[in-house]
Amino acid sequence: MKIVVLDGYTVNPGDLSWEGLEELGDLTVHDRTSEDQIIDRAGGAEIVYTNKTPLARETLEELQSTEFVGVLATGYNVVDIEAAAARGITVTNIPAYSTRSVAQLVFALLLEICHHVGEHNEAVHRSAWTKNRDFCFWNYPLIELAGKTIGIIGYGRIGRATAEIARAMGMRVLACTPHPDRELESEQMQFVSLEELLTGSDVISLHCPLFDSTAGMIDQGAIARMKDGVILINTSRGALLVEQDVADALENGKIAYAAMDVLAEEPPKADNPLLNVKNCIITPHIAWAPKESRRRLMDTAVNNLRAYLARKPENVVSP
């Protein structure tokens, strides 16, 4: 059985092992694959893994031997699911592997905004403390999170993990989700409408999937309903934001700070409006990437194939 990984580098740049897949077939791993290389590389393979390499309808029709596509991520929009189903190809994804890692980065970003740790560290190493007349100094406003309200848009696994950390830090949680579980509510956490969340939150963190109904949901109109000086965090999908509207709100101070781990186009073009705007932290889509998280991803990828070969497929996605 021939197994091909089209773009394995970001999942495993060399610090993990492909041994689990090697045990199941004749494995070839490519670091990266361009669209015009897919047919040549995956042709004749029964098993194809992809992370971000797109498998469109036309491509799948050319892969006559392929019977299983494993997406090395939670989101599976890179595969034409309807075309795969029509061909009888089983498609699986990797759910829930990065829940804690993403929630952790939300607060890494938020705490950087609150304390500007990196910039104060640099100031100290530039001798600013050595030369200071007082025993301490700070170059930016410092923010205490206890008592603040965080609005979480999307309350799946990652949203709930984020809320858990927020409550531990003394924050009140407002959550917006299509299917609220009222049994989870408490004095510190309530489900509310999107309108109530936008108007009532000091910090807003996005944790919802990208659908037609959510694309561009944080636009000029939504921003206008937020508190003045709100903090905006996005570790979900870049296209949930209208980036120019967010950049404008940062420039005029409506949004005090923003922190992004995702952008609408990745890698971003040089003219992305968020790259040069004030008070905006951007990390290069790393929330999912701690080694522990990637190891869980790879273990699940192997288990998905084992289950498929045992005719008991798991984590199957369908149209």
Secondary structure, DSSP 8 states (H G I E B T S, - for coil): -EEEES--TTT-SSSS--HHHHTTSEEEE-S---GGGHHHHHTT-SEEEESSS-B-HHHHHH-TT--EEEESSS--TTB-HHHHHHHT-EEE---STTHHHHHHHHHHHHHHHHH-HHHHHHHHHTTTTTT-SSS---SS-----TT-EEEEE--SHHHHHHHHHHHHTT-EEEEE-SS--GGG-BTTEEE--HHHHHHH-SEEEE-----TTTTT-BSHHHHHTS-TTEEEEE-S-GGGB-HHHHHHHHHHTSEEEEEES--SSSS--TT-TTTTSTTEEE--S-TT-SHHHHHHHHHHHHHHHHHHHTT---SB---
